[in-house]
Amino acid sequence: MADYTGEDPLTTEQLVELRARLQKMKDPELQSWYEACLQMCRLDRGRPPRATYVQQLVQGWRELQRRHPKN
């Protein structure tokens, strides 16, 4: 996962950096990263996930969808 662990949502600059980083990952690395994000967003941790974790999960999902669109 990225080093964005603050309480506040990611900035536009951080999102751009994150998207660029995800685009450079190979498929297995991206899948592993996405699964780690998914674990951080689980609702059984006693409180909702941080906005930054959800944003990272969504960006990972978007990159996976971009690479492997459903027909």
Order of alpha helices (4+ residues) and beta strands (2+ residues): alpha-alpha-alpha
